[in-house]
Amino acid sequence: MTVIRDRSRRLITAAAVAVVGLAAMGAALAQDFPNKPIRLIAPFAAGASTDVLARTIAQSMAKDLGQPVIVENKPGAGGALAAEIVAKAPPDGHTFLLTSAGIVTMNQHIYEKLPYDPIKDFTPLTIAVRMPIVTVVHPSLPIKNMAELMAYARANPGKLTYGSAGTGTSQHLAGELFKSMAKVSLLHIPYRGGGPAMTDLLGGQINLMFVQVPSGLPQVKAGKVRALAVGSDKRDPSMPDVPTVSESGVKGYNSDTWYGFVMPAGVSAPIAQKLHASILKALKENEQKLTAQGFNVDGGSQKEMADTITVESKKWAGVIKTAGIKAE
């Protein structure tokens, strides 16, 4: 028995030494990190509002970390192309992803097969910004608020058309959530991107959109579209006179969307913490600029992001199943 106890003590001691050694190695790697340029993969086209977000954060991080942070635009496949690049990158902290909520909470319920696993393949860093979805209509419509929109839709089932950036996007799902909760009929028109959809809305080819505030705000200010309500649980600072959908009669409606940062799974905790701190510093430095563009800066913890992904994945899975949405 004494021999067995001695062996057990030696094994426990060896394991403890190994853990301490790994922790020390991780800390040493973090001190040396970064030792080469960092790639920030953005799943959006150059020039989009989200591309501006990526480049704003990258510039500040480069100053903070002492290495270039190079933004690489990899649009396509609902963000799956960019996500796959990061999921398969070496877990050394030198590649990370600007992700939409859809890439890690919606896509797995829309596509039969994805080249990445939104839970297993990534290390969450932080939700960077949140963006309410604002419902906007063409000025020619005799609709000035959500109550009038619902009344018109019920009186004219299927007549009102709403455009989105594509099937399964946050704009599309915001519309489907509204249809389900408000019990109205709207005809969805998917486009290849939010830009073409907005162009057709301005031209009167479609009637309305559920669009992110940074994309819709300039058109609202110019009087080219009319804002009816925002989809978050509270009013947006950039348009404080516009009520929420919940205030407007659809209690509990929330289509708030967000963008954040993730890294490949397996990145050491010290390196992840170093990047997390650098992102938060960049968000704070640029908060005024980002707010002016319609972004609401978040900058929460890694755990908060992980928890949000879990909760929202379940929420949108229900919406997608009810609407029967499948990738085209």
Secondary structure by P-SEA (a helix, b strand, c coil): caaaaaaaaaaaaaaaaaaaaaaaaaaaaaaaccccbbbbbbccccccaaaaaaaaaaaaaaaaacccbbbbbbbcccaaaaaaaaaacccccccccccccccccccccccccccccccccbbbccccbbbbbbbbbccccccccaaaaaaaaaaccccbbbbccccccaaaaaaaaaaaaabbbbbbbbcccaaaaaaaaaaccccccccccccaaaaaaaccccccccccccccccccccccccccccccccccccccccccccccaaaaaaaaaaaaaaaaaaaaaaaaabbbbbbccaaaaaaaaaaaaaaaaaaaaaaccccc
